[in-house]
Amino acid sequence: MGPHATTALGILAGLALFLAMAMIGVIAVNGPRNPGVPEAGASAAAGASAAASASAPLPSGGLERGAFGPLDLDGDGALSLSESAGYREIVIRFERADRNRDGRLSKAEFDRLAKLAPPKAKAAPNARLQVRRDANASLAAQREER
């Protein structure tokens, strides 16, 4: 084994040792609050970044009038986007339902939310260009066959 290979192996071994020691240090300092392990009670309303279920059931079975109270976690009479995190039906319609653009849904705005249709998916900006490329490729293939 040449000197370059020995040097490379030494660097890799040192790096592996450093990473192992760093992990041990992080675990020793944080204990049960280990980064990367979500806490049991993490919520988006509290500022957590834990992924919420995309199909969380709404209180009272849907976007009816009775669902507003349990969603208003801080009891201020308005529903913020962070309080509605995890409820896909609310999040996708939130911007359109927020009539006064204050970033919060009042009870009246929330009641109107159920009547809004989900937003339509926008076509990719390059969709027309892709159709043209496909058509050109098809024409080129037909010319080659002749």
Secondary structure, 3 states (H helix, E strand, C coil): CCHHHHHHHHHHHHHHHHHHHHHHHHHHHHHHHCCCCCCCCCCHHHCCCCCCCCECCCHHHCCCHHHHHHHCCCCCCCEECCCCCCEHHHHCCHHHHCCCCCCEECHHHHHHHCCCCCCCCCCCCCHHHHHHHHHHHHHHHHHHHC
